[in-house]
Amino acid sequence: MNIAKDWIDYEIIDASNGLKYERWNNIYLLRPDPQIIWNNGDLELKYEGKINAIYHRSNKGGGYWQNLKNTPASWPVFYKNLHFNIKQMGFKHTGLFPEQAYNWDFMMDKIKKSKRQIKVLNLFAYTGGASVACLKAGASVVHVDSSKGMVEWCKENVKASHLENGNIRYIVDDVIKFVKREIRRGNKYDAIIMDPPSYGRGSNKEVWSLEKDLANLVDLCSQILSEEPLFFLINSYTTGLSPTVLKNLLTIIVDKEHKGKISCGEIGLPIKNSNLVLPCGIFGRWENNE
């Protein structure tokens, strides 16, 4: 398990019966998490009076936020020198996955050590955690997501981190269509990041299925890698998908043309005052031997 353990503004304080009690800067949330199948008491009762908001799931799908104390519409969290804006979203989300700090550290370290200008393509880029990290490390970034709202949120995070003068392009588009155009244009990238959903729809209602489409997308992306690529990182939150599957894809497709080091694994977050770790997702990555 690879643990994102360097947070100051975020922590999981407690976890029990499908819920996690967490601190985002000075805001305390109680949110569902399907990995938490153990019983460590009633968290709502245990932390009564100390919870800003609870996300309640609906039996019909989705859910809603119950604000118990004053919760701002948006508030900041910092990871090292990166600044992100947090908001209450549908489906329990806040606009940031703090476990990804493990990957941000990897990206920033590789970019800084490369001592050359690195061009990064971030696909399914969401609110731009990885985009901000790569910009901060000195890379140029192309940020692609099919949701205009998520791209606008990324712009907020970039500005909050004082990186608005950095070299970043924002693209609202279907990922596969965009990559195919980049192949035709002959554009190349030194690093590719992707965080594909299990299922999704593009900007023009294109249907995405990870099981059917991921291998094809990785193959397409391999065609826009530069002659000396730095890294290729795939994240996934798809239930039941093994990290080894991502490693196999990178071995068969990317390493065939660019020999390097391939690794995979789980990422997780520590639970305060315990020896427990909450598993949060998986990754597979190819990196050069620099």
N, C-alpha and C positions, 0 to 999 in steps of 0.2 A: 504494500500500500504506500502510495506517495502522498504525503500530507502537506497541505498548505498551512503552515504553522507560524508564519511571520506577521499575521494580522495584529493590529492594535485596535482598529475601529470596528472590528467584527469578531464575534465569538458565539459559539453554541454553548449556552450555559447548562442546559439540561435537555434530556430527550426521553420520552416515554409514550407508549401506547399510540404510536403513529404521529406524534407531535414533537416539534423541537422549539425550545424557548431560546431565543437568540437576541443578541444586542447588535444593532447597527448604529454605531456612534453612540448617541444617547437615547435612541429609540428602541424599545423592547417589543418584539413580535413573537406571537405563537402561531406557527404554521405547520401544515401537514407534511409528512414525509413517509412514503411507503416502506422505506427500509427499516423504520423504527418499529420492530415487532415485539420489543421487550417492555416489561412493566416496571416503571420506576416511580409510580405514584401519579396522582392526578395533578398535572402541571397547572391547569387553570386555577385549581384550589391552592396549590402550593405557592404560586406566585401572585395570588390575588392582590390587587392594588399596585402591582409593579409591571403590568402589561399595558402597553399603549394600544395594541390592536391584535385581534385574533382573526385568522382566516378560517371560515367555516365552509366545509364542502357541502354541496347539495346532492341529494339522492338522484337528482335529475341531470347531474353533470355540472361542472363549474362550481361556483360558490360565491361567497361574498365576504367583505371585510367588516368586522364589527370594531369600531373605534371606541375604546374604553376611556382613554385619556387623550389629551390634545396631541394629534399627530399631524405634522405639517404635510402639505401637498407634495413637497420634495425636500430632501435634506441630504447633506454631503457625507460621504465616507472617503477616507484616504487609505490607500495602500502604498506605503513608502512615499514616493513623490508623485503618485497618480491620484487624481481626484475624480470621483464618480458621483452622480446624482441618483438618489434612490427614491422610488415612488411605489405606491401601492397599485398593483396591476391585477387584472383578472387572472384566474387560475393560479392564485397564491404567489405569483412572482413579484419581484422587486426591481427587475431590470439589471440585476448583476448576480453572477454565480461565483461566490467568493472562493470556492475550491479551485477555480481557474487561475488563481494567483500562482499556483505551482507551475503552470504552463507559461504565464507571463514572465516569471523569473527566467525560465529556460530561454524564451525568445529574446529577451533583453540581453542576456548574457551572450548568446550566440551572435547577435547583431553587433554588440559593442566589440567583441573579440575579433570579428571579421576584418576590421580596419579597412573596409571598403563600403561604397554606397550600396545598400541593400534595398531592393524593390520587393515589397510584400503584397500579396493578394489575399484578402480576408473574405471568405465566402460564408454565407449564412451568418453574417457578421453581427447581427443583433444590435445591441446598444454600444458596441465598440470597445469592450474591455481589452481585447487583444490589439485592436487598432491603436488605442491610446498607448499601450505598452510599447508597441513597435515604433510609434512616432517618437515617444520619449527617448528611445534608444538611438534615434537618429536615422531610422529608415524612412523611405517614402512608402505610402500605403494607398492601395485601392480597396475601398470598403464597399462590399456588395451585399444588399439585402432586398428582399421583395417587398418589405413593408416600409412605406414612406415615414411612418411614425417612428420606427426604430432607427432609421437613418437620421432623422431630426434629433432624436435623443443622443445618438453618437456625437452629433455636432455640439450638443450641450456639454457632453463629457470632455470633448477635445478642448473646447473653450475654457471649461472649468480648470483643466490642467495646464492652461496657458500655452496651448500648442496650436492655436488657430492659424499661426503663420507657418506651420509645418507643411510638408508636401503630402497632402491627402486629397484623394478624389472620392466623392460619394456617389454611388450608383444604386438607383432603385430599379431592380430588374430580376428576372428569373436567372438563377445561377448558371444553369446549363446553357441557356441561350447566350449569356454574356461570355462564357468561356469559349464557346464555338466561334463567336465574333472575334475574340482575341486571337484564336488560332488563325483565322483568315487574315487578320491584320498583321500577324507576325510579331505580336507583343510577347515579351518574355518576363518571367519573374524569378527572383532568387529564392523566395520563400513563399509557400502556400499554406494557409490555415483554413480549415473548414470545420464547422460544427453543425452537421446536417441533422434535421429532425427525422423522426421515424416516418412521419407523414407530413405533407404540407402542400400549399398551393402557391404558385408564382404570381407575379404581378398581373398576369392576364389569365388567371385561373388554371395555369399548368399544374398538373398533379405530380407530386414527388412521393416516391416510396423508397425508403432506404434500401430495403432488400433487393429491389429491382434496379435501382438507379445508381447506387453508390459506386459500384465497380466501374461503370461507364464514366462517371464523373471523374474518378481518380485517373482513369486512362486519358481522358480529355485534358485534365490538368497536367499530366506528365508531358504533354506536347507543348506546353507553354513554360516549362522550366528552362531557366538559362543553362548555359553550358557548364557553369560551376555553381549549382544550387547550394543553398545554405541549409534549409530544412523543409520538411513537408509534414504537417501535423494534422491529424484527424481526431476530433473529439466526438464522443457520442454519449447520449443518455438513454439510448434505446434499451428497454428491459430485455434481458436474456442474451444480449450480444456480448460475446467474449472479446476481450482485448486482443486475443490471438488472431481473431478474424481480421482486425485492422492491420496487424503485423503481417499477416499473409498477403493482404492486398498490396501493401507497400513493397513487400519482397518480390512479388510476381510482376508488379507494374513499374514501380519507381526504381528499385535497386537493379533492375535488368539493364537500365541504361546508365545509371549513376550509382556506382558502388559507394556504400557508406555504412553507417551504423544504424540498425533498426531496433527499436525498443517499444514496449507496450506495457500497460498496466492499469491499475485502478488509481483514482485520485479521491482523497477524502479530507475531512475536517475533524480536528480533535474536539472532544466534548470536555468542557472545563471540569477540573477537579475529579477526573476519572482517568482510567487508562483506556477508555473507549474511543473508537474512531468511527465516524459516520461515513460510509462509502457513498460517493456522490456521482460517479461517472467513470468512463474509461477513456483511454487515449492510445493511439498508435503513432509513432513518429519515425521518420527517416531523417538523418542528419549527416552532413559531410564529416570528413575525418580531420577537419582543421583543428 
